[in-house]
Amino acid sequence: MKETTALFSKTKVSTQQRSNPMLFHSAFILNAFIIFLPLIFYRPFYKRKHPLFVYVLFLIPMIITMTFPVNIFDSVLDLRGIPLVIGSLYGGLLTTLLLFGSLLAYRQVLGGIDLFDYFISLLPTFLLLLMLIKMYEKAGAKKRMLLVAGVCFFLRVTVVNLYALLEGKTSFFMESFVPSLPIIFVQCIMAVMLVFIIEMIRTQNRMQEEIIHAEKMKVVSEIAASVAHEVRNPLTSVRGFIQLLSDPALSDWKRKEFSAITLEELDRAESIISDYLSLAKPQIERLEPIVLEEALAKASQILSSYANLQNVEIVTDIKLPATVYGSKSKFRQAIINIGKNAIEAMPGGGMLTLTYTVNEPNQIVTITIADTGIGMNEEQLNRLGSPYYTTKDKGTGLGTMVIFSVIRGMNGKIEVRSKEGEGTTYFITLPLTQHA
Protein backbone atom coordinates (compact mmCIF):
# COMPACT_ATOMS: atom_id res chain seq x y z
CA MET A 1 0.00 0.00 0.00
CA LYS A 2 2.93 2.34 0.55
CA GLU A 3 3.69 2.26 -3.17
CA THR A 4 0.12 3.20 -3.97
CA THR A 5 0.17 5.91 -1.33
CA ALA A 6 2.94 7.55 -3.34
CA LEU A 7 0.33 8.12 -6.03
CA PHE A 8 -1.26 10.74 -3.84
CA SER A 9 1.60 12.20 -1.85
CA LYS A 10 5.30 12.10 -1.39
CA THR A 11 4.67 11.74 2.35
CA LYS A 12 4.84 8.17 3.66
CA VAL A 13 2.40 6.75 6.15
CA SER A 14 4.19 6.79 9.50
CA THR A 15 3.57 4.42 12.40
CA GLN A 16 3.05 7.39 14.71
CA GLN A 17 0.38 8.83 12.43
CA ARG A 18 -1.47 5.52 12.24
CA SER A 19 -1.33 4.96 15.99
CA ASN A 20 -2.17 8.48 17.15
CA PRO A 21 -5.81 9.39 16.41
CA MET A 22 -5.21 12.99 17.51
CA LEU A 23 -2.81 13.48 14.60
CA PHE A 24 -5.42 12.12 12.23
CA HIS A 25 -8.15 14.34 13.65
CA SER A 26 -6.04 17.48 13.42
CA ALA A 27 -4.93 16.65 9.87
CA PHE A 28 -8.51 15.87 8.84
CA ILE A 29 -9.87 19.11 10.33
CA LEU A 30 -7.10 21.09 8.63
CA ASN A 31 -7.85 19.53 5.25
CA ALA A 32 -11.61 19.97 5.68
CA PHE A 33 -11.06 23.66 6.45
CA ILE A 34 -8.84 23.99 3.38
CA ILE A 35 -11.47 22.29 1.18
CA PHE A 36 -14.12 24.79 2.28
CA LEU A 37 -11.72 27.73 1.94
CA PRO A 38 -13.16 28.83 -1.47
CA LEU A 39 -16.48 29.62 0.24
CA ILE A 40 -14.87 32.62 1.96
CA PHE A 41 -14.13 34.26 -1.38
CA TYR A 42 -16.92 32.72 -3.44
CA ARG A 43 -19.74 34.68 -1.78
CA PRO A 44 -18.54 38.26 -2.44
CA PHE A 45 -17.17 37.40 -5.90
CA TYR A 46 -19.66 34.77 -7.07
CA LYS A 47 -20.68 36.90 -10.08
CA ARG A 48 -17.19 36.64 -11.53
CA LYS A 49 -17.51 33.88 -14.09
CA HIS A 50 -13.97 34.31 -15.42
CA PRO A 51 -12.23 30.92 -15.65
CA LEU A 52 -8.98 32.26 -14.20
CA PHE A 53 -10.77 33.43 -11.05
CA VAL A 54 -12.35 30.00 -10.53
CA TYR A 55 -8.99 28.37 -11.30
CA VAL A 56 -7.12 30.32 -8.62
CA LEU A 57 -10.00 29.83 -6.18
CA PHE A 58 -9.79 26.03 -6.35
CA LEU A 59 -6.08 25.67 -7.16
CA ILE A 60 -5.02 26.79 -3.68
CA PRO A 61 -6.94 24.09 -1.72
CA MET A 62 -5.89 21.46 -4.25
CA ILE A 63 -2.19 22.27 -3.79
CA ILE A 64 -2.44 22.46 0.01
CA THR A 65 -4.28 19.13 0.33
CA MET A 66 -1.64 17.50 -1.87
CA THR A 67 1.09 18.91 0.36
CA PHE A 68 -0.55 17.88 3.65
CA PRO A 69 -2.52 14.67 3.02
CA VAL A 70 -4.64 12.76 5.55
CA ASN A 71 -3.31 9.24 6.14
CA ILE A 72 -5.68 6.71 7.70
CA PHE A 73 -5.84 2.91 7.73
CA ASP A 74 -2.86 2.58 5.37
CA SER A 75 -4.70 4.74 2.84
CA VAL A 76 -4.87 8.39 1.87
CA LEU A 77 -7.94 10.62 2.10
CA ASP A 78 -7.65 12.03 -1.42
CA LEU A 79 -9.24 15.42 -0.81
CA ARG A 80 -7.48 16.96 -3.77
CA GLY A 81 -10.15 15.43 -5.99
CA ILE A 82 -12.85 17.67 -4.45
CA PRO A 83 -11.47 21.08 -5.61
CA LEU A 84 -10.33 19.46 -8.86
CA VAL A 85 -13.83 18.22 -9.75
CA ILE A 86 -15.85 21.13 -8.38
CA GLY A 87 -13.53 23.77 -9.82
CA SER A 88 -13.67 22.12 -13.25
CA LEU A 89 -17.48 21.90 -13.27
CA TYR A 90 -17.98 25.50 -12.11
CA GLY A 91 -15.16 27.00 -14.17
CA GLY A 92 -15.61 25.38 -17.56
CA LEU A 93 -13.18 24.06 -20.15
CA LEU A 94 -10.28 26.46 -19.56
CA THR A 95 -10.42 25.99 -15.79
CA THR A 96 -10.48 22.20 -16.24
CA LEU A 97 -7.36 22.28 -18.45
CA LEU A 98 -5.52 24.54 -16.02
CA LEU A 99 -6.44 22.51 -12.92
CA PHE A 100 -5.43 19.17 -14.46
CA GLY A 101 -2.22 20.69 -15.84
CA SER A 102 -1.37 22.13 -12.41
CA LEU A 103 -2.18 18.80 -10.76
CA LEU A 104 0.25 16.92 -13.02
CA ALA A 105 2.96 19.57 -12.67
CA TYR A 106 2.81 19.72 -8.88
CA ARG A 107 2.61 15.93 -8.59
CA GLN A 108 5.83 15.73 -10.61
CA VAL A 109 7.41 18.23 -8.20
CA LEU A 110 6.44 16.02 -5.23
CA GLY A 111 8.07 13.05 -6.99
CA GLY A 112 7.79 9.31 -6.33
CA ILE A 113 5.42 8.61 -9.21
CA ASP A 114 5.37 7.60 -12.86
CA LEU A 115 3.89 10.75 -14.39
CA PHE A 116 2.79 9.08 -17.64
CA ASP A 117 0.89 6.33 -15.83
CA TYR A 118 -0.65 8.98 -13.58
CA PHE A 119 -1.74 10.96 -16.65
CA ILE A 120 -3.38 7.86 -18.17
CA SER A 121 -5.14 7.22 -14.86
CA LEU A 122 -6.55 10.76 -14.82
CA LEU A 123 -7.63 10.75 -18.47
CA PRO A 124 -11.06 9.04 -18.00
CA THR A 125 -12.05 11.59 -15.34
CA PHE A 126 -10.82 14.45 -17.52
CA LEU A 127 -12.92 13.27 -20.47
CA LEU A 128 -15.95 12.70 -18.24
CA LEU A 129 -15.72 16.25 -16.90
CA LEU A 130 -15.52 17.66 -20.42
CA MET A 131 -18.76 15.85 -21.27
CA LEU A 132 -20.54 17.02 -18.10
CA ILE A 133 -19.61 20.73 -18.08
CA LYS A 134 -22.53 21.85 -20.30
CA MET A 135 -24.98 19.62 -18.44
CA TYR A 136 -23.74 20.98 -15.11
CA GLU A 137 -24.36 24.59 -16.13
CA LYS A 138 -28.05 23.85 -16.81
CA ALA A 139 -28.59 21.50 -13.85
CA GLY A 140 -30.37 22.39 -10.63
CA ALA A 141 -28.84 22.21 -7.17
CA LYS A 142 -29.85 18.60 -6.42
CA LYS A 143 -28.62 17.34 -9.77
CA ARG A 144 -25.33 19.18 -9.31
CA MET A 145 -24.74 17.49 -5.96
CA LEU A 146 -25.41 14.08 -7.51
CA LEU A 147 -23.09 14.80 -10.43
CA VAL A 148 -20.25 15.93 -8.15
CA ALA A 149 -20.64 12.89 -5.90
CA GLY A 150 -20.59 10.58 -8.93
CA VAL A 151 -17.55 12.21 -10.53
CA CYS A 152 -15.61 12.21 -7.23
CA PHE A 153 -16.35 8.51 -6.77
CA PHE A 154 -15.40 7.82 -10.39
CA LEU A 155 -12.15 9.78 -9.98
CA ARG A 156 -11.03 7.79 -6.95
CA VAL A 157 -12.02 4.42 -8.43
CA THR A 158 -10.40 4.93 -11.81
CA VAL A 159 -7.22 6.70 -10.73
CA VAL A 160 -6.04 4.32 -8.00
CA ASN A 161 -7.06 1.14 -9.82
CA LEU A 162 -5.78 2.13 -13.25
CA TYR A 163 -2.50 3.30 -11.78
CA ALA A 164 -2.13 0.04 -9.81
CA LEU A 165 -2.95 -1.94 -12.95
CA LEU A 166 -0.41 0.00 -15.03
CA GLU A 167 2.17 -0.62 -12.30
CA GLY A 168 1.45 -4.37 -12.44
CA LYS A 169 -0.31 -4.68 -9.04
CA THR A 170 -3.15 -6.98 -10.10
CA SER A 171 -4.21 -7.85 -6.54
CA PHE A 172 -4.57 -4.20 -5.46
CA PHE A 173 -8.34 -4.00 -5.99
CA MET A 174 -9.38 -6.65 -3.48
CA GLU A 175 -6.52 -6.19 -1.02
CA SER A 176 -6.44 -2.43 -0.67
CA PHE A 177 -9.14 -0.66 -2.65
CA VAL A 178 -12.25 -2.41 -1.29
CA PRO A 179 -11.29 -1.80 2.38
CA SER A 180 -10.84 1.91 1.59
CA LEU A 181 -14.39 2.38 0.26
CA PRO A 182 -15.62 4.09 3.48
CA ILE A 183 -12.90 6.70 2.98
CA ILE A 184 -14.09 7.27 -0.59
CA PHE A 185 -17.67 7.80 0.62
CA VAL A 186 -16.40 10.36 3.15
CA GLN A 187 -14.74 12.27 0.31
CA CYS A 188 -17.96 12.16 -1.75
CA ILE A 189 -20.01 13.43 1.21
CA MET A 190 -17.60 16.34 1.72
CA ALA A 191 -17.85 17.20 -1.97
CA VAL A 192 -21.65 17.18 -1.80
CA MET A 193 -21.55 19.41 1.29
CA LEU A 194 -19.31 21.91 -0.50
CA VAL A 195 -21.62 22.03 -3.54
CA PHE A 196 -24.65 22.35 -1.26
CA ILE A 197 -23.17 25.40 0.49
CA ILE A 198 -22.11 26.95 -2.84
CA GLU A 199 -25.63 26.51 -4.21
CA MET A 200 -27.07 28.01 -1.03
CA ILE A 201 -24.81 31.02 -1.49
CA ARG A 202 -25.87 31.35 -5.12
CA THR A 203 -29.55 31.08 -4.18
CA GLN A 204 -29.22 33.64 -1.38
CA ASN A 205 -27.39 36.06 -3.66
CA ARG A 206 -30.03 35.65 -6.37
CA MET A 207 -32.77 36.23 -3.78
CA GLN A 208 -30.94 39.30 -2.50
CA GLU A 209 -30.74 40.68 -6.04
CA GLU A 210 -34.44 39.98 -6.57
CA ILE A 211 -35.30 41.70 -3.28
CA ILE A 212 -33.22 44.75 -4.24
CA HIS A 213 -34.93 44.84 -7.62
CA ALA A 214 -38.34 44.47 -5.97
CA GLU A 215 -37.50 47.28 -3.53
CA LYS A 216 -36.55 49.53 -6.43
CA MET A 217 -39.80 48.73 -8.20
CA LYS A 218 -41.68 49.33 -4.94
CA VAL A 219 -40.08 52.76 -4.59
CA VAL A 220 -41.07 53.60 -8.16
CA SER A 221 -44.65 52.45 -7.59
CA GLU A 222 -44.84 54.34 -4.27
CA ILE A 223 -43.64 57.53 -5.94
CA ALA A 224 -46.13 57.08 -8.78
CA ALA A 225 -49.00 56.41 -6.37
CA SER A 226 -47.93 59.31 -4.14
CA VAL A 227 -47.78 61.73 -7.07
CA ALA A 228 -51.24 60.63 -8.21
CA HIS A 229 -52.61 60.97 -4.70
CA GLU A 230 -51.13 64.38 -3.95
CA VAL A 231 -52.05 65.85 -7.34
CA ARG A 232 -55.59 64.52 -6.99
CA ASN A 233 -56.22 66.75 -3.94
CA PRO A 234 -55.81 70.13 -5.70
CA LEU A 235 -57.55 68.77 -8.82
CA THR A 236 -60.53 67.78 -6.67
CA SER A 237 -60.68 71.32 -5.32
CA VAL A 238 -60.39 72.75 -8.84
CA ARG A 239 -63.22 70.52 -10.01
CA GLY A 240 -65.44 71.70 -7.15
CA PHE A 241 -64.78 75.39 -7.76
CA ILE A 242 -65.33 75.02 -11.51
CA GLN A 243 -68.72 73.48 -10.74
CA LEU A 244 -69.51 76.46 -8.48
CA LEU A 245 -68.37 78.89 -11.20
CA SER A 246 -70.96 77.46 -13.57
CA ASP A 247 -73.72 78.73 -11.27
CA PRO A 248 -75.27 81.77 -13.05
CA ALA A 249 -76.46 83.22 -9.73
CA LEU A 250 -72.87 83.51 -8.46
CA SER A 251 -71.79 87.11 -7.78
CA ASP A 252 -68.85 88.63 -9.62
CA TRP A 253 -66.93 88.98 -6.36
CA LYS A 254 -67.36 85.28 -5.56
CA ARG A 255 -66.53 84.35 -9.14
CA LYS A 256 -63.23 86.23 -8.94
CA GLU A 257 -62.44 84.69 -5.55
CA PHE A 258 -63.16 81.15 -6.78
CA SER A 259 -61.16 81.75 -9.96
CA ALA A 260 -58.16 82.88 -7.90
CA ILE A 261 -58.39 79.81 -5.66
CA THR A 262 -58.67 77.55 -8.72
CA LEU A 263 -55.50 79.04 -10.22
CA GLU A 264 -53.75 78.74 -6.87
CA GLU A 265 -54.65 75.05 -6.59
CA LEU A 266 -53.40 74.41 -10.12
CA ASP A 267 -50.13 76.08 -9.14
CA ARG A 268 -50.00 73.81 -6.07
CA ALA A 269 -50.44 70.75 -8.29
CA GLU A 270 -47.60 71.98 -10.48
CA SER A 271 -45.46 72.54 -7.37
CA ILE A 272 -46.14 68.99 -6.14
CA ILE A 273 -45.08 67.55 -9.50
CA SER A 274 -41.93 69.70 -9.45
CA ASP A 275 -41.09 68.42 -5.96
CA TYR A 276 -41.24 64.81 -7.11
CA LEU A 277 -39.25 65.56 -10.25
CA SER A 278 -36.51 67.07 -8.09
CA LEU A 279 -36.18 63.95 -5.90
CA ALA A 280 -33.04 62.95 -7.78
CA LYS A 281 -31.61 66.43 -7.13
CA PRO A 282 -33.01 67.66 -3.80
CA GLN A 283 -33.26 71.40 -3.33
CA ILE A 284 -32.96 73.40 -0.14
CA GLU A 285 -36.44 73.69 1.35
CA ARG A 286 -37.73 77.19 2.04
CA LEU A 287 -38.70 77.52 5.69
CA GLU A 288 -40.76 80.49 6.82
CA PRO A 289 -43.14 81.60 9.60
CA ILE A 290 -46.65 80.19 9.24
CA VAL A 291 -49.54 82.14 10.72
CA LEU A 292 -51.88 79.39 11.85
CA GLU A 293 -55.01 81.52 11.64
CA GLU A 294 -54.35 82.26 7.97
CA ALA A 295 -53.21 78.69 7.19
CA LEU A 296 -56.31 77.06 8.68
CA ALA A 297 -58.61 79.63 7.09
CA LYS A 298 -57.02 79.01 3.68
CA ALA A 299 -57.27 75.23 4.09
CA SER A 300 -60.92 75.61 5.16
CA GLN A 301 -61.61 77.74 2.08
CA ILE A 302 -59.97 75.21 -0.25
CA LEU A 303 -61.91 72.34 1.31
CA SER A 304 -65.22 74.19 1.27
CA SER A 305 -66.25 73.20 -2.24
CA TYR A 306 -65.54 69.53 -1.62
CA ALA A 307 -67.29 69.75 1.78
CA ASN A 308 -70.40 71.31 0.19
CA LEU A 309 -70.64 68.43 -2.24
CA GLN A 310 -70.51 65.96 0.69
CA ASN A 311 -72.94 67.98 2.82
CA VAL A 312 -70.23 68.65 5.42
CA GLU A 313 -70.05 71.87 7.46
CA ILE A 314 -66.60 73.27 8.22
CA VAL A 315 -66.22 75.18 11.49
CA THR A 316 -63.07 77.07 12.49
CA ASP A 317 -62.75 78.08 16.13
CA ILE A 318 -59.71 80.32 16.54
CA LYS A 319 -59.26 82.45 19.68
CA LEU A 320 -55.59 83.47 19.74
CA PRO A 321 -53.14 84.16 16.89
CA ALA A 322 -50.09 81.88 16.74
CA THR A 323 -47.14 81.32 14.44
CA VAL A 324 -45.09 78.19 13.76
CA TYR A 325 -42.07 77.64 11.54
CA GLY A 326 -41.90 75.38 8.47
CA SER A 327 -42.82 75.01 4.80
CA LYS A 328 -46.11 76.77 4.07
CA SER A 329 -47.00 74.63 1.08
CA LYS A 330 -46.26 71.32 2.81
CA PHE A 331 -48.06 72.32 6.00
CA ARG A 332 -51.12 73.37 4.03
CA GLN A 333 -50.89 70.12 2.10
CA ALA A 334 -50.90 68.15 5.38
CA ILE A 335 -53.92 70.05 6.76
CA ILE A 336 -55.82 69.60 3.48
CA ASN A 337 -55.04 65.87 3.46
CA ILE A 338 -56.45 65.51 6.98
CA GLY A 339 -59.50 67.59 6.09
CA LYS A 340 -60.16 65.64 2.90
CA ASN A 341 -59.89 62.32 4.76
CA ALA A 342 -62.27 63.66 7.41
CA ILE A 343 -64.83 64.75 4.81
CA GLU A 344 -64.66 61.37 3.12
CA ALA A 345 -65.21 59.71 6.51
CA MET A 346 -68.62 61.46 6.68
CA PRO A 347 -70.51 60.05 3.68
CA GLY A 348 -73.84 61.07 5.17
CA GLY A 349 -72.72 64.58 6.05
CA GLY A 350 -71.47 66.00 9.33
CA MET A 351 -69.22 68.62 10.87
CA LEU A 352 -65.49 69.24 10.47
CA THR A 353 -63.90 71.41 13.16
CA LEU A 354 -60.51 73.12 12.83
CA THR A 355 -59.10 74.85 15.90
CA TYR A 356 -55.96 75.25 17.97
CA THR A 357 -54.93 76.09 21.51
CA VAL A 358 -51.77 77.84 22.69
CA ASN A 359 -49.73 76.61 25.65
CA GLU A 360 -47.60 79.63 26.54
CA PRO A 361 -45.50 78.07 29.38
CA ASN A 362 -44.38 75.19 27.15
CA GLN A 363 -44.25 77.35 24.00
CA ILE A 364 -46.30 74.87 21.97
CA VAL A 365 -49.52 75.02 19.99
CA THR A 366 -51.93 72.11 19.55
CA ILE A 367 -54.02 72.02 16.38
CA THR A 368 -57.21 69.97 16.65
CA ILE A 369 -59.01 68.65 13.56
CA ALA A 370 -62.14 66.70 14.46
CA ASP A 371 -64.89 65.08 12.42
CA THR A 372 -68.16 63.33 13.21
CA GLY A 373 -67.58 60.47 10.78
CA ILE A 374 -67.51 56.69 10.96
CA GLY A 375 -64.33 56.56 13.06
CA MET A 376 -61.70 53.82 13.26
CA ASN A 377 -60.99 50.82 15.47
CA GLU A 378 -57.80 50.26 17.46
CA GLU A 379 -56.12 48.14 14.78
CA GLN A 380 -56.73 50.78 12.12
CA LEU A 381 -55.34 53.47 14.42
CA ASN A 382 -52.15 51.50 15.06
CA ARG A 383 -51.50 51.08 11.34
CA LEU A 384 -52.35 54.66 10.43
CA GLY A 385 -49.50 56.35 8.57
CA SER A 386 -48.02 53.14 7.16
CA PRO A 387 -47.37 53.14 3.39
CA TYR A 388 -50.17 51.59 1.36
CA TYR A 389 -52.44 51.21 4.37
CA THR A 390 -55.79 52.91 3.96
CA THR A 391 -59.35 52.49 5.21
CA LYS A 392 -60.74 53.77 1.91
CA ASP A 393 -61.66 51.52 -1.01
CA LYS A 394 -59.72 53.59 -3.58
CA GLY A 395 -57.04 55.12 -1.34
CA THR A 396 -53.30 54.50 -1.37
CA GLY A 397 -52.47 55.29 2.27
CA LEU A 398 -49.73 57.67 1.12
CA GLY A 399 -51.67 60.83 2.00
CA THR A 400 -51.62 60.00 5.71
CA MET A 401 -47.96 59.01 5.46
CA VAL A 402 -47.23 62.47 3.99
CA ILE A 403 -49.10 64.07 6.91
CA PHE A 404 -46.93 62.29 9.49
CA SER A 405 -43.77 63.10 7.52
CA VAL A 406 -44.58 66.83 7.25
CA ILE A 407 -45.39 67.18 10.96
CA ARG A 408 -42.21 65.32 11.98
CA GLY A 409 -40.25 67.61 9.67
CA MET A 410 -41.59 70.60 11.63
CA ASN A 411 -40.38 69.01 14.91
CA GLY A 412 -43.97 68.30 15.84
CA LYS A 413 -45.99 65.37 17.09
CA ILE A 414 -49.26 63.96 15.87
CA GLU A 415 -51.77 61.92 17.85
CA VAL A 416 -54.96 60.41 16.50
CA ARG A 417 -57.93 59.38 18.62
CA SER A 418 -60.96 57.69 17.21
CA LYS A 419 -63.94 55.53 18.07
CA GLU A 420 -66.11 53.67 15.62
CA GLY A 421 -69.31 55.60 14.99
CA GLU A 422 -68.14 58.67 16.94
CA GLY A 423 -65.59 60.23 14.61
CA THR A 424 -61.85 60.90 14.55
CA THR A 425 -59.74 63.69 16.06
CA TYR A 426 -56.19 64.68 15.05
CA PHE A 427 -54.03 66.45 17.65
CA ILE A 428 -51.01 68.14 16.04
CA THR A 429 -48.50 69.61 18.49
CA LEU A 430 -45.93 72.08 17.09
CA PRO A 431 -43.29 74.31 18.70
CA LEU A 432 -44.49 77.91 18.93
CA THR A 433 -42.21 80.58 17.46
CA GLN A 434 -44.37 83.68 17.79
CA HIS A 435 -47.62 84.28 19.61
CA ALA A 436 -49.70 87.18 20.85
N, C-alpha and C positions, 0 to 999 in steps of 0.2 A: 504493500500500500504506500510505502514511502516514495517509491518511484512514481506512482500515480499522483501523489500529493504534489510532486514537483510540477505537475501540469498547472497547478493553480498558484503556487507561490514558491519562491526560493527558500522560504523558511521551512525547516524540518519540524516534525511533530516531536516535541520533547517529552520526556517522561514526567518532568515536573508539571508541564501544562496539562497532561492527561490526568494526573493524579490530584491536581489542585482545582476544585470546582470554582474557587473564587477568581482564579485567572481566566477561566472560561467565561464566567459571568461578566467580568469587567471588559474582556475583549468583545463579547457579544453586544453589550450595551454600547460600547464605543462604535462598533460597526453599524448597529441599528441607528444611532444618532447620525452617523455619516450618511447613511442611505437616505434619511429623511431631511438631510441638509438642503437640498434644492427647494424645499417648501418655503424656506425663509425668504428666498429671493423670487420664487415663482409668483407669489401673491401680488407684490407691487408691480412686477414686470410681466404679468401673464399675457398682456396684449402683444408683446414683442414676439412675432412669429419667425423672426430671422433665425435661420438654421445655426448660425455661429453662436448666437446667444444660448440656444438650447444645448448645443455641443459643449460649451464651456460649463454650463449649469450641471450637466451630468458627467462630464469628464472628471471633475474633481473628486466626487465620491467613488467613481470607478477606480481611479489611481490609488486613492487612500486605502480602499478595501483590498486591493491587490498587494499593497505594501504591508498591511497589518491584517492578515487573515485570521479567521476563527477556526482553531483546530479542535475537533471533538470526535471521540470514538474512532481514532485512526483515520479520520476523514476531514475534509475541509468544507466549511460553510461558504459556498461560492457566491458571496453577495455581490461580486462584481457584475454578475449577470443581470441584476435588477436595474441599475442605471443604464447598462448597455441596451437592454430591451426597451425600457420605458423611454429613454432618450431617443432611440431610433424611431419609435412609433409616434412620438410627439413632434420630433424635429423634421422628419421626412428623409428623402434620399441622401442629400448632402450630409446631414447629421449622421446618418447611418454609416456612410463611407468613412467619415472622419473618426467616429467612435471605434469602428472595427480596426481602422488603420492605427489608431493610437493604442488600442489593446494589443495588437501584434508587436508594435514597436516597443512598448514598455515591458511586455513579457520577454522580449529578446534581451532587454537591458537587465532584467532580473536573472536571466540565465537558467541553466538546468533543464532545457527543453529542446525538442526538435521542432523548430519553428515551422517547417513545411508540413509536418504531420499535424501540428496544432492548427495551421491554416486550413487544412483539409477537414479537420474536425469541426471547425467553425463555419465552414461553407454552407451546410444545410440550413443552419439557423439564419445566416445572412440572406440566403435566397428566400426563405420563408418570410422574413421581415419585409423584404422588397415587395412580396406579393400582398402583404397585409396592410401596408401603409395607407393605401387609398381607402380600403375598407374601414380602417381604424378612424380615419378622419370623419367618416359619415356615421360611425357607430355611436350608440348611446352609452351612458355611464356603465350600466350593467354588462353590456356586451364588451366594452373595453376591459373591464376587470377580468372577464372570462378569457379574452384573447391574451392578455398579459400573463395570466396564470398558465395558460397552455403553452405559450412561447417559452416562458421561463423553465417549465418542466421539460419541454422539448430540447432546449439548450443544454441543460444538465445531462439529460439522457444521451444525447447524440455526442456531445463533446467528450465526456469521460470514456464512453464505450468505444467510440471510433478511434480515439487516441490509443486506448489500450489495445485495440485490435491491430492498429497499424504498428504498434510496438511489439506485437507478437504475444501479448498476454491473453490467451484465449479463455482462461478460467476466471478472468477478472469480474465478469458479470455476476456470477453466482456467489463468488467469494467475498467481493467487496462492494459491488454496486447495490445489490438487493438490500443488504443491511443498512445502507445509507439512505434508503428511501424516506424515512421520517425527516431527515435533514433537508431533503429536497422539498418536501411538503412545507416545511418551515419557511424556506426561501420563497416559495410560491405565495404563501399567506402574506409575507411581508411585502411582496410586490403588489398584491391585491390591495393591501392597506394603503400603500403609497398612492396607487391610482385612485382609490376611493377618496383620499384626502385632496388630491389634485382636482378631481371632478367636483368635490364640494366647494373648493375655492373658486373654480370656474363658474359654478352655479351661483354662488353668493355674489361674485363680481357682476355676473349678468343681471341678477336681481337688483343689485345696487344701481346699475346703469338704468334699468327699467324704472326704478323708483325715482331716480333723478330726472329722467325724461318725463315721467308722470307728474312730478312736482312742477316742472317747467310748464307743462300743459295746463296744470291746475292754476298756476299763477296767471297764465294767459287768459284762461276762462274766467277767473275771478276778476281780472281787470276789465274784460269785456262786459261781464255782468254788472260790475260796479259802475262802469261808464253809462250803460243803458239805464241803470236804476237812478243814478244821480241826474242824468239829463232828463229823465222822465218827469221829475218833480217840477222844474220850471216850465216844461212843455205842458204839463197838466194845468198849471196856473194860467199860462198863455191861452190855452183852449177855453178855460172858464171865462176869462176876461173878454175874449173875442165873442163868445156867446152873449155876454152882457152888452157888448158894444152894438150888437145887432138889434137891440131893443130900441124902437123908434121913440119911445117916451123918455129915453135917457137924456139928461141935461147936457149941455155943451161942456160945463165944468167937469162933470163926472166922466164924460167921454174923453176929455183931455187927460184926466187923472188916470183912467184905466189904460189909455194908450201909452202913457209914460211908464206905468208899471209893466205893461206887456213888453215894451222895448227893454226895460231893465231886466226882466226875467230871461229874455232872449240873450242879452249880454252875459247873464250869469251862466246860461247853458254853454255859451262859447267859452267862458272862463273855465268851466269844469273840464271841457274837452281839452283846452290848452294845458291844464294842470296834468292831465293824464298823458298828454303827448310829451310833456317835459319830464316824465319819470326817469328816462334814461339820462337826462341832464338836469338834475334838481337845481332849482333857483332859490335864492335867499327869500324866505317868506317875509312879507311885510307885516309887522306887528304894530298895532296902534291902539289907542284907548277906544273902548266900546261903551257908549252910553246905553245902559240896559233899557231905559224907558223908550228910547228911539228904536233900539233893535227889536224889542218885543212888539212894539206898535207896527213896525214895518213887516215883521213876520206875520202878525195878525192880519194885516191888510192883504198880504200876498195869499194867505190861506182862506181869505173870506169868500172868494168866488167858489172854491172847491167845497167849503163848508156849507154855503148856500145850496149847492146842488145836493148835498147829503142831509139837508135839514138840520144842520148843527149850528148852534149859537156859540160865538167866541166872546169870552168875557176877559178883559184885562183889568186887574186890580193892582194898581201901582200907587204907593203912598209916598215913598222917598226916592229921590234920584240917586243913582249909583253908577259907577264906572269900573269896568274890568279891563284887562289888557290881553290882546290876542289878535287873531285875524278876523276882520269883520265878515268877510264873505264866508269863511268856514263856520264861524259861529252862527251866522244866520242860516247857513245850510243845515247845521245840526238842529236848530230850533224848528225849522220848517219840516225836517224829517220826523221829529217827534210829533209835531202837530198833525202832519199828514197821517202818520200811523194811528194817532188818537182819533181822527175823524173817521178813518176806515174801520176802527173798532166800534163805531156807533152806527151800524147800518140802518137802524130805525130812528136816527136822530138823537140829539142829546146836547150836552153843554161841555165846551172846552174852556178851561180857565188857565190864564197865564198870569202869574204874579211872582213877586220876589220879596224877600225880607232881608234887612241889613243887620248884621251883628257887629256893632261898632267895636266892642272890646277885643274880639278875635279878628277884626278886620276881614270878614268874609261876608259874602252875599249868597243866599240860597234861593235859586229860581225854582218855582213849583209849577209844573204843567200837569194838570189833572183832567181826566175825562170821565164820563159816566157810561162807558162802553161795556163790552162783554167781559173784560178782565182776563187774567191769566192764572193758571195754577202754579204750584211751587216748582214743578219740573220745568215748565216753560220759563219761569223767572230765572232759574239757575242757568239755563242755556242761552239766555238773552245776550246778544252781542257777539255770539259765535258766528264765524263765516258760514253762510249757506243755511243757517237756521232761521226759520221764519214761521209765524203762526198763520200767515196768509197763504191762500191757494196759489197765487201767482207772484209771490214775493221771492226775493233772493236772499234776504237776511243781511245784505251788505249795508243797507241804510242804517240799521241799528249799530252795526260795527263801526261805521263812519262816525256816528254820534259819540260813542265811547272814545274813539281815537281823538276826535277834536277836543273833547273835554279834558282828556288826559294831557293833551298838548298844551292846554292852558293852565296846567298845574291844578286842575280841579278834580272833583270826585262826583260820581253819579250813583244814585241809589234809586231803585225802582220798587215800588210796593203795589201789589195788586191782589184783588180777590175776584173770583169768578162771579160774574153777574153784578159786581159793584163798581167796576172801573179800574183804571190804572193811574198811578201818580208818579211822575219823575221828579226827583229832588236833585238839582244840580248845584253843587257848592263850589264857588270860585273865590280866589283871593281878591280882595277889594283894593283898588288902587286909588280911587278918588270917591268921595261921598260928601253929601251935604246934610 
